[in-house]
Amino acid sequence: MTGTPSRVFIARLAGIAVFDPAGDQIGRARDVVVALRPPPRPPRVLGMVVEVPPHRLVFLPITRVTNIDAGAVIFDGRINMRRFEKRDSETLALGEMLDRSVELKGTGEKAVVLDLGMEQTRTRDWLITKVAVRRVGPAAGRGHATRLSLRRRRGETFVADWDAVSGLTLVEERQGAASLIAAFGQMRAPDLANVVHELSAKRRAEVAAALDDRRLADVLEELPEDDQVEILGELDVDRAADVLEEMGPDDAADLLGELPAEQREQLLALMQPEEAAPVRRLLTYADNSAGGMMTTEPVIVSPDATVAEALALIRNADLNPAMAAQVYVCRPPTATPTGRYLGMVHFQRLLREPPPTLVSAICDTELDPLRPSRSLETVASYLATYNLVSVPIVDEGGHLLGTVTVDDVLDHLLPDDWRESVMDAPVEETDEEEEALRGAEASGGGGGAVNGR
């Protein structure tokens, strides 16, 4: 691997781009697959898990990687696009080995794994040879303190040889997830959801416990329903209610709709009343109706608001593009259900008007809003006919209840299991080199490079 450093720390590979020889990006690295071997032999690196659009995880044999640097992985252009499935003989370096508790041999010091270092041998195999750890406790038992242990203080981080630690090959009952989350810290919620989906149920629960409420809510919104229900069920009920409060009301209602009535009511009772109220309203509508699809938190302004004020609201980084595309003008109160709905203004119109202009002077009053009972087909036709990204939903008195965005419509037009279909694409043709590499480790082999590589 010309230009590749002799040692690569795996956590730094998370999320970096993967390129073919022509310089075209085919995806991003998500994890490294290793085969644990009996001591004192260090784990052997089998390959990388690469995410390719749209959210499919595939296996890239390490024998096909030609270069690794700080910003990119380059491979020889050959990759099998069948979905990656971890085998019993394999371990995910980031997903399963980070945050494990270990003990430093000779001193008995307790530590937590922060990262793993892999190095290429003269036979062109890649092996896990280093472990970056943080010291978390004193030596076990009475053991004597060495010069090494005296120099290191609780909380200090350092790099140890693989054979200088013990415990990495054991399954830990209660494993943290701080280092795993740090490795994927900059990842978008849909991408992190894909990573979480591929973890074992144990690791999913540990990651959920370590994420803050806002981040966990974002990830839950992107996961298949089965994963959502499983993760929510592993949380303490008080925390589950807090996470539901952080979710969009429409997403929270969809998730609660999958739960037994008794559990649903318990969680709603634990939520703040002002957070639970819109969720309760959404649960009263049929799933494929406008009311069942709408969000209750559109951007709403009063008639005396200026263009400058409206633009300031849609600059909110937490708004998705569809929600930020239109502003709705209503008489007070401006929280749903609002006062009388007056009209809407597209953000392009806001950009063309002087900042002091009142939004009431430029809002579109010609398009009639829809009622919450209207069907999915009606909402889709409305958006297509008028080239809109969202549609207002009002009650009989003309009060704005919420809006349905184009992504809400797509979510309902696609099959119920569309997230699972993307994440769990069917297995396709096998690959001889991949099977030779992974099969050798499963049968206890792995004593050299595959096909002379």
GURO-268704 format. One record per residue (C-alpha): residue number from 1; residue in three letters; z, x, y. Coordinates in pm, whole numbers, plus 50000, padded with zeros to 5 digits. Layout:
% GURO-268704
REC    n  res      Z      X      Y
REC  NUM  ALA      Z      X      Y
...
END
This chain:
% GURO-268704
REC    n  res      Z      X      Y
REC    1  MET  50000  50000  50000
REC    2  THR  49872  50215  50281
REC    3  GLY  50085  50182  50593
REC    4  THR  50362  49990  50420
REC    5  PRO  50713  50126  50490
REC    6  SER  50894  50266  50187
REC    7  ARG  51171  50007  50226
REC    8  VAL  51142  49646  50339
REC    9  PHE  51434  49415  50407
REC   10  ILE  51344  49075  50270
REC   11  ALA  51509  48846  50527
REC   12  ARG  51279  48998  50789
REC   13  LEU  50979  48870  50595
REC   14  ALA  51079  48505  50631
REC   15  GLY  50815  48321  50830
REC   16  ILE  50583  48614  50900
REC   17  ALA  50209  48554  50878
REC   18  VAL  50009  48633  50563
REC   19  PHE  49649  48751  50619
REC   20  ASP  49349  48811  50396
REC   21  PRO  49139  49132  50434
REC   22  ALA  48914  48963  50693
REC   23  GLY  49211  48900  50920
REC   24  ASP  49227  48525  50862
REC   25  GLN  49577  48384  50832
REC   26  ILE  49624  48181  50514
REC   27  GLY  49993  48096  50552
REC   28  ARG  50344  48228  50608
REC   29  ALA  50590  48405  50380
REC   30  ARG  50882  48186  50281
REC   31  ASP  51064  48379  50007
REC   32  VAL  51041  48662  49755
REC   33  VAL  51053  48602  49379
REC   34  VAL  51251  48853  49174
REC   35  ALA  51342  48897  48809
REC   36  LEU  51703  48996  48747
REC   37  ARG  51744  49253  48469
REC   38  PRO  52040  49381  48267
REC   39  PRO  52244  49651  48447
REC   40  PRO  52187  49917  48554
REC   41  ARG  51819  49823  48602
REC   42  PRO  51759  49680  48952
REC   43  PRO  51574  49348  48995
REC   44  ARG  51198  49367  48994
REC   45  VAL  50997  49195  49268
REC   46  LEU  50732  48967  49119
REC   47  GLY  50574  48828  49432
REC   48  MET  50609  48614  49740
REC   49  VAL  50629  48242  49796
REC   50  VAL  50373  48164  50066
REC   51  GLU  50343  47834  50249
REC   52  VAL  49981  47731  50307
REC   53  PRO  49872  47420  50501
REC   54  PRO  49971  47148  50462
REC   55  HIS  50318  47249  50340
REC   56  ARG  50213  47370  49997
REC   57  LEU  50409  47660  49848
REC   58  VAL  50203  47900  49634
REC   59  PHE  50277  48224  49453
REC   60  LEU  50130  48555  49573
REC   61  PRO  50177  48832  49313
REC   62  ILE  50321  49147  49466
REC   63  THR  50039  49339  49296
REC   64  ARG  49794  49172  49537
REC   65  VAL  49984  49268  49851
REC   66  THR  49815  49563  50016
REC   67  ASN  50027  49608  50329
REC   68  ILE  50358  49491  50474
REC   69  ASP  50473  49560  50826
REC   70  ALA  50705  49403  51082
REC   71  GLY  50463  49129  51181
REC   72  ALA  50233  49058  50887
REC   73  VAL  50166  49069  50516
REC   74  ILE  49811  49154  50409
REC   75  PHE  49682  49085  50059
REC   76  ASP  49359  49156  49878
REC   77  GLY  49211  48810  49933
REC   78  ARG  49280  48665  49588
REC   79  ILE  49540  48391  49568
REC   80  ASN  49589  48101  49331
REC   81  MET  49639  47777  49527
REC   82  ARG  49831  47595  49257
REC   83  ARG  50180  47487  49358
REC   84  PHE  50457  47741  49301
REC   85  GLU  50711  47645  49037
REC   86  LYS  51010  47872  48988
REC   87  ARG  51075  47963  48627
REC   88  ASP  51414  47992  48460
REC   89  SER  51378  48371  48441
REC   90  GLU  51314  48401  48815
REC   91  THR  51538  48407  49122
REC   92  LEU  51453  48345  49487
REC   93  ALA  51582  48635  49695
REC   94  LEU  51643  48434  50012
REC   95  GLY  51708  48091  49868
REC   96  GLU  51953  48197  49599
REC   97  MET  52086  48550  49659
REC   98  LEU  52175  48558  50028
REC   99  ASP  52536  48465  50108
REC  100  ARG  52661  48548  49758
REC  101  SER  53006  48705  49732
REC  102  VAL  53006  49053  49581
REC  103  GLU  53248  49335  49515
REC  104  LEU  53189  49699  49595
REC  105  LYS  53237  49904  49282
REC  106  GLY  53498  50176  49298
REC  107  THR  53680  50033  49602
REC  108  GLY  53705  49664  49507
REC  109  GLU  53612  49562  49862
REC  110  LYS  53494  49201  49897
REC  111  ALA  53167  49142  50081
REC  112  VAL  52898  48880  50147
REC  113  VAL  52526  48952  50105
REC  114  LEU  52328  48943  50432
REC  115  ASP  51996  49087  50316
REC  116  LEU  51821  49269  50033
REC  117  GLY  51609  49583  50059
REC  118  MET  51310  49637  49831
REC  119  GLU  51130  49966  49771
REC  120  GLN  50807  50061  49598
REC  121  THR  50828  50311  49310
REC  122  ARG  50577  50575  49203
REC  123  THR  50445  50326  48946
REC  124  ARG  50376  50086  49236
REC  125  ASP  50640  49841  49118
REC  126  TRP  50868  49693  49384
REC  127  LEU  51240  49692  49306
REC  128  ILE  51548  49559  49486
REC  129  THR  51739  49880  49556
REC  130  LYS  51959  49804  49859
REC  131  VAL  52201  49530  49957
REC  132  ALA  52306  49468  50318
REC  133  VAL  52656  49322  50317
REC  134  ARG  52939  49222  50548
REC  135  ARG  53288  49321  50441
REC  136  VAL  53511  49013  50427
REC  137  GLY  53832  49123  50255
REC  138  PRO  54048  49408  50127
REC  139  ALA  54012  49581  49794
REC  140  ALA  54100  49371  49492
REC  141  GLY  54416  49455  49298
REC  142  ARG  54612  49773  49361
REC  143  GLY  54315  50011  49359
REC  144  HIS  54336  50328  49567
REC  145  ALA  54166  50339  49907
REC  146  THR  53884  50587  49934
REC  147  ARG  53756  50758  50245
REC  148  LEU  53465  50510  50241
REC  149  SER  53687  50201  50240
REC  150  LEU  53916  50345  50510
REC  151  ARG  53621  50388  50745
REC  152  ARG  53508  50027  50703
REC  153  ARG  53682  49740  50874
REC  154  ARG  53684  49372  50787
REC  155  GLY  53368  49211  50928
REC  156  GLU  53171  49536  50937
REC  157  THR  52815  49531  50804
REC  158  PHE  52654  49813  50608
REC  159  VAL  52392  49884  50342
REC  160  ALA  52491  49967  49985
REC  161  ASP  52292  50073  49681
REC  162  TRP  52213  49796  49433
REC  163  ASP  52419  49959  49160
REC  164  ALA  52716  49996  49398
REC  165  VAL  52786  49620  49404
REC  166  SER  52875  49369  49137
REC  167  GLY  52847  48991  49128
REC  168  LEU  52491  48944  49249
REC  169  THR  52366  48828  48911
REC  170  LEU  52636  48563  48873
REC  171  VAL  52589  48200  48977
REC  172  GLU  52848  48133  49244
REC  173  GLU  53011  47790  49243
REC  174  ARG  53065  47778  49619
REC  175  GLN  52807  47987  49798
REC  176  GLY  52765  47995  50173
REC  177  ALA  52431  47961  50349
REC  178  ALA  52473  48132  50688
REC  179  SER  52239  48424  50612
REC  180  LEU  51977  48196  50457
REC  181  ILE  51981  47974  50764
REC  182  ALA  51962  48279  50992
REC  183  ALA  51655  48403  50805
REC  184  PHE  51477  48073  50874
REC  185  GLY  51640  48012  51211
REC  186  GLN  51318  47988  51414
REC  187  MET  51137  47769  51164
REC  188  ARG  51022  47422  51266
REC  189  ALA  51203  47130  51106
REC  190  PRO  50910  47025  50879
REC  191  ASP  50876  47383  50750
REC  192  LEU  51250  47422  50692
REC  193  ALA  51246  47085  50513
REC  194  ASN  50983  47223  50278
REC  195  VAL  51205  47523  50202
REC  196  VAL  51508  47299  50147
REC  197  HIS  51307  47071  49918
REC  198  GLU  51229  47364  49688
REC  199  LEU  51594  47472  49655
REC  200  SER  51817  47367  49370
REC  201  ALA  52042  47065  49432
REC  202  LYS  52337  47305  49460
REC  203  ARG  52172  47518  49727
REC  204  ARG  52045  47210  49914
REC  205  ALA  52403  47087  49943
REC  206  GLU  52524  47430  50059
REC  207  VAL  52250  47457  50322
REC  208  ALA  52325  47104  50444
REC  209  ALA  52693  47194  50476
REC  210  ALA  52609  47503  50685
REC  211  LEU  52355  47345  50921
REC  212  ASP  52480  47190  51242
REC  213  ASP  52446  46812  51273
REC  214  ARG  52142  46818  51502
REC  215  ARG  51945  47063  51288
REC  216  LEU  52035  46881  50967
REC  217  ALA  51924  46551  51121
REC  218  ASP  51588  46705  51214
REC  219  VAL  51541  46837  50860
REC  220  LEU  51643  46509  50696
REC  221  GLU  51379  46325  50898
REC  222  GLU  51112  46544  50735
REC  223  LEU  51233  46523  50374
REC  224  PRO  51130  46278  50101
REC  225  GLU  51362  45978  50065
REC  226  ASP  51513  46099  49737
REC  227  ASP  51617  46429  49898
REC  228  GLN  51758  46245  50201
REC  229  VAL  51973  46018  49987
REC  230  GLU  52091  46310  49771
REC  231  ILE  52191  46528  50066
REC  232  LEU  52360  46245  50256
REC  233  GLY  52556  46159  49943
REC  234  GLU  52691  46515  49923
REC  235  LEU  52833  46502  50276
REC  236  ASP  53177  46381  50371
REC  237  VAL  53133  46023  50499
REC  238  ASP  53251  46111  50849
REC  239  ARG  52999  46393  50876
REC  240  ALA  52727  46176  50723
REC  241  ALA  52787  45925  51003
REC  242  ASP  52769  46205  51262
REC  243  VAL  52435  46324  51122
REC  244  LEU  52297  45969  51124
REC  245  GLU  52389  45947  51493
REC  246  GLU  52179  46257  51559
REC  247  MET  51875  46111  51383
REC  248  GLY  51628  45888  51560
REC  249  PRO  51739  45524  51518
REC  250  ASP  51421  45440  51326
REC  251  ASP  51468  45732  51085
REC  252  ALA  51836  45651  51042
REC  253  ALA  51750  45289  50966
REC  254  ASP  51490  45395  50709
REC  255  LEU  51745  45620  50536
REC  256  LEU  52022  45361  50542
REC  257  GLY  51778  45107  50403
REC  258  GLU  51761  45318  50085
REC  259  LEU  52138  45304  50030
REC  260  PRO  52347  45037  49856
REC  261  ALA  52470  44770  50099
REC  262  GLU  52836  44874  50069
REC  263  GLN  52764  45242  50146
REC  264  ARG  52528  45144  50429
REC  265  GLU  52791  44927  50595
REC  266  GLN  53059  45195  50555
REC  267  LEU  52843  45451  50737
REC  268  LEU  52744  45208  51012
REC  269  ALA  53112  45128  51070
REC  270  LEU  53189  45500  51112
REC  271  MET  52910  45554  51367
REC  272  GLN  52975  45518  51737
REC  273  PRO  52908  45150  51829
REC  274  GLU  52641  45241  52084
REC  275  GLU  52462  45454  51820
REC  276  ALA  52498  45198  51541
REC  277  ALA  52377  44899  51744
REC  278  PRO  52004  44992  51759
REC  279  VAL  52010  45094  51392
REC  280  ARG  52156  44756  51296
REC  281  ARG  51880  44580  51495
REC  282  LEU  51609  44781  51323
REC  283  LEU  51750  44696  50980
REC  284  THR  51688  44327  51048
REC  285  TYR  51308  44371  51061
REC  286  ALA  51065  44391  50772
REC  287  ASP  50969  44748  50686
REC  288  ASN  50595  44714  50764
REC  289  SER  50639  44506  51078
REC  290  ALA  50623  44637  51434
REC  291  GLY  51001  44594  51458
REC  292  GLY  51057  44789  51138
REC  293  MET  50842  45080  51256
REC  294  MET  50951  45106  51619
REC  295  THR  51178  45357  51781
REC  296  THR  51434  45224  52025
REC  297  GLU  51439  45533  52249
REC  298  PRO  51112  45546  52447
REC  299  VAL  51094  45698  52795
REC  300  ILE  51191  45414  53031
REC  301  VAL  51206  45414  53412
REC  302  SER  51285  45150  53671
REC  303  PRO  51016  45025  53913
REC  304  ASP  51155  45232  54202
REC  305  ALA  51129  45561  54010
REC  306  THR  50880  45815  54144
REC  307  VAL  50607  46000  53960
REC  308  ALA  50812  46320  53998
REC  309  GLU  51110  46156  53826
REC  310  ALA  50893  46026  53542
REC  311  LEU  50736  46368  53487
REC  312  ALA  51080  46526  53476
REC  313  LEU  51179  46289  53195
REC  314  ILE  50877  46363  52977
REC  315  ARG  50932  46738  53014
REC  316  ASN  51230  46699  52779
REC  317  ALA  51165  46947  52497
REC  318  ASP  51334  46718  52245
REC  319  LEU  51063  46452  52284
REC  320  ASN  50778  46461  52034
REC  321  PRO  50428  46453  52189
REC  322  ALA  50367  46087  52108
REC  323  MET  50692  45978  52273
REC  324  ALA  50625  46190  52581
REC  325  ALA  50271  46059  52628
REC  326  GLN  50368  45730  52794
REC  327  VAL  50637  45604  53029
REC  328  TYR  50749  45240  53023
REC  329  VAL  50844  45059  53343
REC  330  CYS  51119  44798  53309
REC  331  ARG  51368  44626  53533
REC  332  PRO  51729  44738  53476
REC  333  PRO  51892  44791  53239
REC  334  THR  51662  45071  53128
REC  335  ALA  51816  45110  52779
REC  336  THR  51672  44895  52502
REC  337  PRO  51676  44601  52498
REC  338  THR  51581  44641  52862
REC  339  GLY  51532  44411  53152
REC  340  ARG  51190  44255  53195
REC  341  TYR  50904  44478  53081
REC  342  LEU  50653  44545  53364
REC  343  GLY  50399  44789  53223
REC  344  MET  50334  45145  53113
REC  345  VAL  50194  45467  53261
REC  346  HIS  50015  45736  53061
REC  347  PHE  50120  46093  53143
REC  348  GLN  49762  46179  53249
REC  349  ARG  49785  45918  53522
REC  350  LEU  50118  46066  53632
REC  351  LEU  49956  46407  53664
REC  352  ARG  49685  46269  53895
REC  353  GLU  49921  46101  54141
REC  354  PRO  50127  46250  54428
REC  355  PRO  50489  46313  54320
REC  356  PRO  50644  46062  54569
REC  357  THR  50432  45771  54436
REC  358  LEU  50631  45487  54279
REC  359  VAL  50550  45430  53912
REC  360  SER  50546  45054  53972
REC  361  ALA  50238  45103  54189
REC  362  ILE  50035  45273  53915
REC  363  CYS  50159  45118  53589
REC  364  ASP  49913  44939  53362
REC  365  THR  50001  44569  53353
REC  366  GLU  49683  44449  53184
REC  367  LEU  49767  44533  52823
REC  368  ASP  49990  44276  52659
REC  369  PRO  50282  44413  52456
REC  370  LEU  50336  44310  52093
REC  371  ARG  50616  44115  51927
REC  372  PRO  50833  44278  51658
REC  373  SER  50699  44044  51390
REC  374  ARG  50341  44172  51419
REC  375  SER  50200  44346  51113
REC  376  LEU  50120  44711  51050
REC  377  GLU  49747  44630  51059
REC  378  THR  49782  44462  51399
REC  379  VAL  49967  44758  51546
REC  380  ALA  49712  45005  51406
REC  381  SER  49424  44800  51546
REC  382  TYR  49592  44780  51888
REC  383  LEU  49632  45157  51908
REC  384  ALA  49273  45218  51793
REC  385  THR  49121  44957  52026
REC  386  TYR  49286  45086  52341
REC  387  ASN  49298  45457  52248
REC  388  LEU  49675  45470  52284
REC  389  VAL  49941  45680  52115
REC  390  SER  50214  45415  52140
REC  391  VAL  50252  45042  52191
REC  392  PRO  50539  44850  52357
REC  393  ILE  50731  44594  52150
REC  394  VAL  50904  44308  52338
REC  395  ASP  51110  44002  52248
REC  396  GLU  51040  43642  52347
REC  397  GLY  51202  43698  52685
REC  398  GLY  50979  43995  52765
REC  399  HIS  51252  44258  52721
REC  400  LEU  51137  44592  52584
REC  401  LEU  51288  44647  52238
REC  402  GLY  51113  44971  52154
REC  403  THR  50775  45130  52091
REC  404  VAL  50563  45210  51787
REC  405  THR  50392  45550  51805
REC  406  VAL  50083  45661  51619
REC  407  ASP  50286  45888  51392
REC  408  ASP  50501  45588  51293
REC  409  VAL  50184  45402  51197
REC  410  LEU  50045  45696  50999
REC  411  ASP  50377  45729  50816
REC  412  HIS  50343  45368  50699
REC  413  LEU  49970  45379  50628
REC  414  LEU  50010  45675  50393
REC  415  PRO  50144  45617  50039
REC  416  ASP  50522  45581  50012
REC  417  ASP  50544  45918  49836
REC  418  TRP  50314  46109  50070
REC  419  ARG  50580  46370  50154
REC  420  GLU  50640  46437  49785
REC  421  SER  50263  46452  49729
REC  422  VAL  50228  46725  49992
REC  423  MET  50533  46923  49881
REC  424  ASP  50481  46871  49507
REC  425  ALA  50105  46903  49468
REC  426  PRO  49990  46888  49103
REC  427  VAL  49971  47211  48907
REC  428  GLU  49617  47344  48890
REC  429  GLU  49446  47622  48698
REC  430  THR  49645  47923  48581
REC  431  ASP  49588  48281  48687
REC  432  GLU  49573  48557  48425
REC  433  GLU  49719  48833  48643
REC  434  GLU  49998  48610  48770
REC  435  GLU  50081  48496  48417
REC  436  ALA  50087  48855  48294
REC  437  LEU  50320  48963  48574
REC  438  ARG  50562  48672  48548
REC  439  GLY  50535  48635  48173
REC  440  ALA  50630  48998  48112
REC  441  GLU  50962  48952  48289
REC  442  ALA  51033  48622  48115
REC  443  SER  50996  48795  47778
REC  444  GLY  51208  49093  47879
REC  445  GLY  50923  49329  47962
REC  446  GLY  50814  49444  48304
REC  447  GLY  50797  49816  48250
REC  448  GLY  50503  49891  48475
REC  449  ALA  50234  49758  48705
REC  450  VAL  49989  49494  48585
REC  451  ASN  49629  49586  48515
REC  452  GLY  49693  49944  48620
REC  453  ARG  49804  49842  48970
END
